[in-house]
């Protein structure tokens, strides 16, 4: 068994056992609290550029299967676990987690104190780190200096958004999905409702989207700082009032910025499948799947046409808004789950109903 080091920018060094790829890798270390769903986590484009720590101690026990991917190409920089299951047991298992990460050239480390690492992130915020082999040539001081001098990654979306549009045909409502780093769970939910979907890149102009005469536009999840997605903000700003929209995670943030609100970075983000969110309209609380490092400033909504609809019960941050004049609503969490609870799956039905209402108004005016 080869040893591997996880070195943080504050000088903390964790020594563990290597698995997955043998290469060194640098990224932002974050933690996620899901007890299951590591395959969806690895393949979620919202984790682009990050070394992901699992707080649940035993990972890999049901292996990797063909069904639970959220993207074709994983975007994570590394994987950190307390204990790696070497012999998975599940009827759907096709290969081990170790074999999958090796095939995708993603390094992992096991056997470290993930509780200590999580406490560091909670106290200091997300930190830069490097995964590297534990050999005599490693100079920790040099690596720490390099990490501290390396600027944070920006413009994540351009790395995970598709380069060209593609269809996912259906016979129902016509929906354009602006892909900022979309989880396939969103596409599955739309297809399940027989939507005729066209997925387009993040920088597609509003005129091109409207030329397809969509019944609605979906703003997908994605990684990074929403302020970096200038083309996306401009597109959404030019779509407001012209077509019904539903935004998820980064899509929610981009819509809010396009409407005049502000965003800020959370100390360590919301990641996992057990985050309680309250719907202020109904009083209902859903347990939600989340993965984001930025949030919308609630105070900044006061000078916009947006109404706060959902709040996080753990820290009171913004989890959803609705436009006061137009048929548009967005949420910070993931109603498609994948992984996580499906408490809020009904929001896709609300989107379908909203498009049907707007289509009916159009027929009345015709």
N, C-alpha and C positions, 0 to 999 in steps of 0.2 A: 504493500500500500504506500503510495506516494503522499508525502506531506505537502500541504498548500497553506499559504498565508493569506489572510485578509487584513490589509493594512489601511487604517482610516486616516483621514487628513489631520486629525488631532493627535496622531502618534500612537493610538491604540493598535495593538497587534493581536490577532487571533490566529492560533495554529490549529489546523484540522487536517482531515484526509481529503485528497483530491478525488473528484469523479467528473464525468463528462469530458469535455475537451481539455487538452493539455496546455492550451495557450494562456497567456496572461490577458487580463481584461480590466478595464477601468470604467467606472460609472458612479452614479449616485445611489447610495444604499438606502433602501426603503423597506418597510415591513408591512406584511399583510396578515390578517388575523383569521382567515378562513381555515376551518378544520379539514375541508375537502376542497377539490377544485384546482389542484396544482397544475393540471394540464391546461385548463382554461387560462390560468394565471400566466403560465409560460408563453402562451400564444396570443395574449391580449396586447395589441399594438400600443395601448396606453402606457405600457411599461417600457417603451423605447428608451434606451440609454441608461437603464437602471439595473442595479444588482439587487435582486429581490430576496428578502429574508422571510421565511415562513415561521410564524410563532408557534404553530402546532408542531409538536416534537417529531412525530413519525410521518415521513413523507415518501411516497412511491409505493405504498402498500397495495394499490390496485393497478399499478403499471400505467402504460400509455395505450389508448385505444384509437380506433379510426374515427370515432364519432364526436369527440369532445373538443376539437380544435376551434379556436376563435379567429385564426388567420393561418395562412399557409406557411409563412416564414416568421418564426419568433423574433422579437425585437429586443429581448432582455440581454443584458451584458454579463449576467452571472446569477447563480442560484445558491442560496445559503440555507442549510437545514441542520437540525440537531442530530437526526438519525435518518439515514437512507435505507429504505427497505431493499434488500438485495434479491429477495425472492417474492415478487408480487403474487397475489392470489385473487383472481377475478376472472369470470368467464369471458369478459370482453377484452382482456389484456392481450396486446399484440407484441409488446416489447417492454423492457425495463426503462425506468426513468433515466438511468445511467446511459443506456444504449441510445436513447433518443437524444439526450443532450450531446453526446459524442457525435452523433450523425449531423447535428445542427451547429457544431463547433462552438458550443456554449460551455464554459467552465463552471464547475460547482465545487462547494466545500461542505463537508459534514463533520460533525463531532465537536463543534464549537458551542459556547454558551450563548444560544440565541436570545435568552432572556436578558443577559447583560447587554448584548448588542442592541436589542429593542429599547432598553432603558436609556442607552446613550443617545439613540435617535430621538426618543421622546423628550429628553432633557436638552439636547443641543440642536435638534432639527435634523433633517436629512443631510447626510454628509457624503463627500466624495471619498472613494476608496478604490483599491486595486486588489485583484486576485492574482497571485503570482506563486511560482514554485518556491518551496522552502529549501534553499540551498545556501552554501557558504558565500556565494557571490552577492547575495541580497544585501543592499545597504538601506536600512530602514529610514535613516535620516534623509538620504537623497530622495527616496520615494515620497516621503512626507512633504518635503520641500516642493517636489514636482506637483503633487496633488494640490497643495495650497496655491501654487502659481498657475494652475490650469483653470481657465475660465469655464463657467458652467455651460453645458450644451444649450444651444438655442435653436429655434426653427425646427423642432422635432417633426412637425406635421408633414413637411415636404419629403421626409424620409420614409414615411409609412403610407401616405396617400397614393392611390393608383395613378399611373401616368396617363391613362386613357379611360374613357367611359366604357361601361359594359352593361348589358341588360340581364335582368333576372325575371323572365316573363311571367305574366299572370293575366287573368281576365277581369280582375276587379279594378279598384281605384288605381289611377296612374300616379305613382310616387317617384320623385327624384330624391335620391339619397346623396347628400354631399358628404363624401368620405374623408374625414380628417384622421382616420386610423380606426375604421369601423370594426367592431366585433361582429362576427358572422351571426351571432344570436339575434341582432337587430334585423338582419336580412331574413333569417328564419321566421321571425314573428310576422314580418310583412308578407312573406310568401304563404305562411299559414293562413293568412286572411285574404289570400288570392290577389294581392296587390301586383300590379304590373310595374316593376321597378326598373329604374335606370340609375346606376351608381356612377357618380361623376367625381373627378378630382377636386381637391379643396379650392383650387384657384379658378374654377369654372365661372365665367361672368354670369350675372343675373339674366341678361338678355338671352343667353344661350339656354339657360334653364327654362325660362318662360316660353321660349320658342317650342318646347316640347309639350306645352299646354298641360302641365301636371295638375292633378286634383289637390296635391299637397307636396310639401317638401320636408324631408327628414334631415335634421342636422345631427351627424353622428358623434360618438365619443372620439377621443384622440388624446395624444400625449402633450405635455409641456405647457408653456405659458400662453394663454389665449391672446395676449397682446402681440405675440410674434406673428399671428396669423392675419396679417393686414389685408391680404386679398380676400380672405374668407369673411372678415368683418365688413368689407366694402360690398361684397356680394349679398350678404344677408341684409345689410342696410337697404339695398335696392330691391329686395324682395318683400320687405315689410309692407303690409297693406295690399299686396297683389296676389297672395296665395296663402292658404292655411299652412302652418308650420308646427313641427314638433321637434324639440331639441333634447338631446341626452348628453350629460356630462360636459365635455368640451363644447359641444353644440349649444348647450344651455349658456355657457360662459360667452361664447362668441355672439350669440343673439343678444345677451344682456349688454355687452360692450357696444354692439351696433345700435342699441337703443339709448345709449348715453350713460350706462352704469359703469362702475369701476370694479376691478378685480385686485386681489392680493394673494400672496403665497402663504399657505398654512405652514406652521412649524414642521409638522411631520405628516400631514395629509390624512385622508380617510381611505383606507384600503382594507377590504375584507367583506364578508357576507353576513355581518351581524350588526349593521348600523340602523338604529331606530330613527325614523323620520315621521314627523307629524304633519298631516294635511290640515292646514288652518281653516279650510272651507268646511270640512266635515267633522273634524276632531279625530279622525281615524289615524292610527299609528301603524305604519308598515315597517317590517324589518327588511332592510335593503342591502343589495350588493353595491359596493362603491370602490372607486379607484381614481382618486384625483389629488393633486397637490396644491391646486389653486381654488379660490372660491370668490363669489361675488359679494361685494361690500353692501350690506343691507341698507346702510345709511344713504348710499349713493342712489338707491331706487327712488328716493323722494322727489327728485327732480326729473323723473322719467314718466313714461306712460305704462310702466310696469307695476304689477301688484304682486307682493310676496304671497306665495301660496303654500310653501312647505319650509319647515325648519328642521335642522338636525337636533335631536334631543340630547346628544352628548355634549355639544358645545354651542348650540344656538345659531350656527351659521346657516346661510341661505341654501336651501335645497330645491327650490322651484319658484318660477314666476309665471305670470300670465299677462298678456297684453290687454290693456283696458279697452281698446277700440277694435282690435282685429283678432281673428281666430288663430291665435298663436299661444302655445304653452310649452314650457321647457322644465326639465328636472335635472338636478345635479347627479342623482344616483342612476342605477341601471335597472329599468323595469324588465329588460330582457333577461336579467340575472346572468347565468352562464359564467361563473358559477354563482350560487347564492339562492336565497328564497325568491319565490315568484309572487310575493304579496302584491306587487304593483304592476303585474302584467296587464291589468285592466286598462292601463293608460294607452296601450295600442288600440284597444277597442274605442276609447274616447277619441283618438285621432281619426279612426275610420268614421265614427259618427259625426265628427266635426266637418270632415270632407263632404259627407253626404248632405249635411245641412247647407253648406255653402254651395254645393252643386244644385240643390233644390232652389236656392235663392236665385241662382243664375237662370234656371228654367223659367222662373216666375217673371223675370225681367226680359226674357227673350221674346 
